[in-house]
Amino acid sequence: MKNIALIIAGGSGQRMGQAVPKQFLSVNEKPVIIYTLDNFEQSDLIDGIIVVCIDGWQHVLEAYAKQFGITKLVKTVTGGESGQHSIFNGIKAAKELYDDSCCIIIHDGIRPLVDESVIESVIETCRKYGNGVTSMPYNEQIFVVKDDISADKYIPRETLRRVATPQAYKLGDLYEAYCEAIKRNVGFGSSSYTNTMMSDLGKTLYFAKGSDKNIKLTTPGDFEIFKAYITGAVKK
């Protein structure tokens, strides 16, 4: 059974205030997306990589992959009208190439610090339970808003988990879930992702290992943290 990384790099990155999509911004003369891809390239567990890319940047991505030795890239797919549509585009591409038992590891292209232990954990959890979602304990207190300026209820933090990517699912189950979600018109909201869609469909999700360093590069401040990691100013 193959393990295929599905990297989502279809966003425009408007919050960064840059003309270049943030996944293509360079840090130390290397694009962010290549840092991300290299983690999966170097993993012995990964058999292939599919990238969902923002339209107009496909050839740039393929050129960078060749330049930086990303040999596992098997296909580049154009992104959709939303993040969820982009993911589904990638799933449909995988469906054309692999059988339903294949493990699809969905990961944000702008999370360039995912490590081998996290990749291994989501795959192992998926193989055991049918899916695996990167997760971490929630260490802050969460209060429920009463009005604009106050709260009088909280959610016990031991009942919460932070989830992120990578997330791993069996290809056949994943494809069927997206088809069902589209038919029922659920799970495609502005902040939806595969895990929230699965929950909307009544599916049980299983926690895999996470990592605090697996940050998502959303703001300029996130880029500064990333630079600190790769220069050694922050220990990985």
Disulfide bonds with the S-S distance in Angstrom:
none
